[in-house]
Amino acid sequence: MPAYDAFLLLSFGGPEGPDDVLPFLQNVTEGRGVPGERLAEVAEHYYAVGGVSPISQQCRDMLAAVRAAGLDLPMYWGNRNWHPFLTDTVRQMADDGVRTAIAFVTSAYSSYSACPRYLHDIEAAAPAVGPRAPKIDKIRPYFNHPGFIEPFAAHTEAARQALPADVRDDARLVFTAHSVPLGMAAASGSVSAGTSLATVTGGRYATELKEASRLISERTRGACLPYDLVYQSRSGPPGQPWLEPDVRDHIASLAKRGVPAVVVVPVGFVSDHMEVVHDLDVETAKAAASLGLPLARAAAPGPSSRFARMVAELVAERLSGAAPLALGAMGPAPWPCPADCCRYTRPAGPA
């Protein structure tokens, strides 16, 4: 089995002050032809909270929690889009004598952005550092690991309890995830052979989301509550098909049907970062209030102590060859992924 001499937390990155916001957004959208006025519009979401994304402090808290969970390795943190950039982190690792590291990515699912993009980031950092660059292995997707599902279920029940007493028992769960273009979703591959689940449009990404939603709903209030899987944070051009329905459109339809309350669960996210805070706590909450629909939002699982123990368990799984932990019918995500899994070529033009 591999022997690792360091742990790497690999994440998306986010601004830590107003002067960081536009450069950060330019990094995120580089090469995609996004108009400057659109970047300025999104920048306002960050300025409204002081120009600081929650994700950076959440990464620091996650590292501390993983260390407290007993992972006894030197710990590093690198980002795709903002400081500390991954290349700078890999250079520091090389300077410290790290030869082989295990990387945990802050995305639980099989998708282009969560797998090949981060693998590409790792591969691109190596030549920038040179022959001293450590070998870095990525941990498998963990969408159905008990350490992801169990804290999500506890947070979902806590949100349900926060609703008014006269509506909480009939509340509907609305699971949300980041929408992606249908072509990207389809590129995430098919479900493992032998699964009892029906194929969900959108490839493995949507199927894993559906399974995680089911597992969480079964563990909320001790029974499988009624639920839906919807999407948020679409950013592509109007003519490009993306995964639907949108969360705000969906809660409007629920209000018309007479659903008395909803609990929104950001199942597609590891922590309560900017897209969760703005898209759900601001825009979706405002839409629900205008409809007179009581809404509570469940917290994401990271960096809870159970989530941190999951990270340590995933590292131990790689070190010892122990059977991977997974709930439900699908079993653990295949790792390493098939060579053509999640491969996607972004169309030219704005996205």
N, C-alpha and C positions, 0 to 999 in steps of 0.2 A: 504494500500500500504506500501511497505518497507520504512523504514527510514534509511538513510545511514549517517555515521559520518566521512567518508573518501572516497577519490577517489584514485584508483590505476591504474597507467599506466603499463601494462604488455607487455614486448617486448622480442625480441630474444637475444639481447646483441651483443657486438662487442668489439674488442681490442681497447685500447686507447694509444698504444705505441708498438714499435717493440718487447719488451720482453713479451708482452701479446699474441702475434699472435699464436704461436704454442700451448700454454696451452688452449687458446680459441678454436682452431680447434679440439683439443683433447676432449674437453667437448662436442662440437657439434657432434662428430662422435663416442662417447663412446659406446662400445658394438657392433659396426657395422663392425669391422674387416677391417677398411680402412688402406691400407699400408702406412708406414711412408713416402715413397717417394711421394705418392699422396698428403699427408698433406704438405710436403715441397713445392710441386708444387703450391698448392693453397696459401700457405703462401706468395709466391712471389707477388701475386696480392696485398696483403696488404702492403708488404714492398715497393712496387712501389709508394705508396701514404703515406709513412712515418710510416706504421704500425698502422694507425688510421682509424677505420671504421667510416663513417659518421653517423651511426645510433645513437650513443650515444648523440652527440650534437643535432641531430634531435629530440630525445626524450626530452631533456632539453627544446628545443625550443617549442615542442608541449605542454609540461606542462605549460610553460609561456603563450602560446597562449590560451589554455583552461581556464587558470585563468583570462586572459584578456577578454575572451568571457563571463564571468560572473558566472562561476561555483564556488560557494562559499562553498567549502569543503577543509579540509586539504588534500594535495596532496602528493602521494608517487609514487615511481617508482621501479619496480623490473624486473629482467631479468631471462631468462631460462639458458643462457650459460655464462654470464660474470657479473662482478660487475656493479651495485649492484644486487647480486643474490636475487631471490624472497624470499627465506627462511630468509635471513638477513633483508629484508624489512618487512616481516610479523612480525618478532621478534620486530623490531622497532615500528611497528604499535601497537603491544600488549603493549609494554612499554609505549606508549603514551596514552593508554586507549581506542584505537579504538575497537569497538565491531562488527560493520557491515560495510563493504566497497563494493563499486561498482567498477568493473574492466573493463577497456577498453583495448582490445587486438589490437596490430598493425597488424591485418590481417582482411580483409573485408569479407572473403568467408567461406563457409561451407566445411571444409576438415579436415582430421585427424590432420594435423599439427596445424591448426588454432583453432580447437575446443577441441577434446578430449585430445590432448597433453597439452594444457594450463589448462584445467580443472584438469588433472592429476597433473600438477605442483602445482596448488592451493591446491589440496587434500594432496599432499606429504609434503607441507610446514607446514601444521597444526600440525601433530604429532611431527615434529622437534621442534616446538615452545612450544607445550603443550596446556593445557586446556585454557590458556589465548588467544590463537590464534583467531583472528576475523573471523567471517563468511564473505566470499567473494563471491559475485554474479558477473557473467560475462555478459556483454552486448551482445546482439544478433549480428549476422553477418549483415553488413550494405552495401553490395555491390551495392544496388540500391537506397540508401539514396540520396536525393538531394545534401547533403553536401559532398558526395563522387563524384558524377557524375558531378556536375556543375563546380567545380574547374578543374577537369580533362579535361572537354570540353574546358574551357578557355585556359588551358595550351596546349592542342592539337592545337587549332587555332593559338596560339602564335608561336608554332613550325612550323606550316604550313607557316605562314607569313615569317619565317626566311629562307625559301627555296628561290632559285633564282626565280625571277618574271616569267620567261618564262616556269617554270615547276610546280609552286605551285598549279595552278588550277586543274591540272591533277594528283596530288600526291595521292598515295594510303595509307590508314592508315593500319598499322600493329600493332595489339595489342599483347603484350607479357605477359606471366605469367610463374611462376615457374612450370616446368614439374614435374610430380609425377608418380610413378608406376601405371599402369592401375588398378591393384588390389586395390591400395589405392584410386584412383579416383572413382572407382565403389562403394567403401564402403561409399562414401559421400551421397548415397541415391538418390531417384528419385525426380522429380520435383513435386511440389504441384499439387493436383488434380484440374482440371479445367483450367490449364494454356493453352494458345493458342500456346505456343512454341513447336516446335518439340524437342523430346528428343535428347540430344547431347551425343555421346559416352563419357563415363567418369563420369557419375553420376552427382550429383548436383553441384559439384565443376566446372566442365567444362560448365554446363548449366548456372550457375550464371556468369561465365566469359563471355560467349557469350552474355548474356543479358546486362551486363555492357558495353561491347564493342558496342553493338547496340545503347544503350542509349547515350553514348558519341558521337558516329558518327552522330546521329541525331541532336545533339546540337553543332556541329562544322560547322561553315560557314552557319548555318541556314538550313542545309539539311543533309540527310543521305548520307555521302560519302562512296565510296566503301572501304571495309575493310576486313581484315582477322584476325583470332585468331591463334596465334602460341605460341610456348613454348621455354623456355630457361633454362639454369643452370642445365641440367640433370647431375646427379652424380652417377647413378647406373651402374652395370656391363652390358656389351654389350648384353648379352643374355636375360636380363630382359626387357619386353616391358614397355615403358613409353609413356606418352602423346606426340604426335607429331602433326605437323612438327616442327623441330628446326628452330629458327628465321634466322640463317645464311643460312641454306639450302633454306629457303623460299625466302629470298631476292635475292638469286642467280636465283631462278626460275622466280621471277618477272622481273629481269634484262633481262633474255632470252626472256620474253614475250614482252619486249619493254616498260614496265612501266617507266615513266620518272623520278619519284622521290617517296620517301616514308617518311612518318612520323611514327616513332616508338613510341608507347604509352605503358608504363609499367603498364598496367591495373591491373595486379595481385599484385601490390605493393602499399604500403601506402606512402613510402618516398623513396628518392633517395639514398638508402644504397648501400653496396658494390657490391651486385649482379647486381644492375642496372648500377652502375658506370663502373664496369669492363666488364660485359658481353655485355652491350649495347654501352657504350661510348668508349670502347676500342676495344673489339673483333668484335662486329657487325659493328661499324663504320669503322674499318679497312677493313672488308670484302666488305662493300659497296664501299669504295674508290677504292679498287682493281677492282671493276666491273664498275667503272665510274658512279655509281648510287648516285645522290644527296640524302642525308639522314639528317633528323632533328629528334631530340628526345624530346618528350614532358616531362615536369617535372611531377612527382607524386604530389598528392594534399596536403599531409601533410608537414609541419604544417601551411598551409595557414589559414587565418582568417575564411573563410567559413568552412573549415574542422574542425577547433576548435569549431565553433558554432554547427556543427553537433554533436560533442562529448557531448557538453552541452545539446543539444536536446535529445540525446539518454538517458542521465542520467535523464532528466526531464520526459521522456516517462516512465521510470521505477518508478519514484517517484509519478507521478500523474495518471498513467494508461491511458494517452492520446493515441489516435489512432496513431500507428506507421507510420512514413513518409516513403514512398517508391514510386519510379517511375516505370512505365512500367506495363506489364501484370502479372508478377510473384507475385507481392505483397511482403510484408516483409517476411524475412526468419522466419520459425517457431522457436519459443523459448518458453520453453526449447526444445531442439532437442529430437526426438524419442530416446528411450533407445539404439537402435542398430545403430543409425546414425553415420557414419564416423568411425566406429570401424574397426581397421586394425591391423593385426599381421604381423610384418616385417619378411620377410624370413631370414633364417640364412645365414651367409656369408657376404662378402663385399657388401656395397651399397653406 
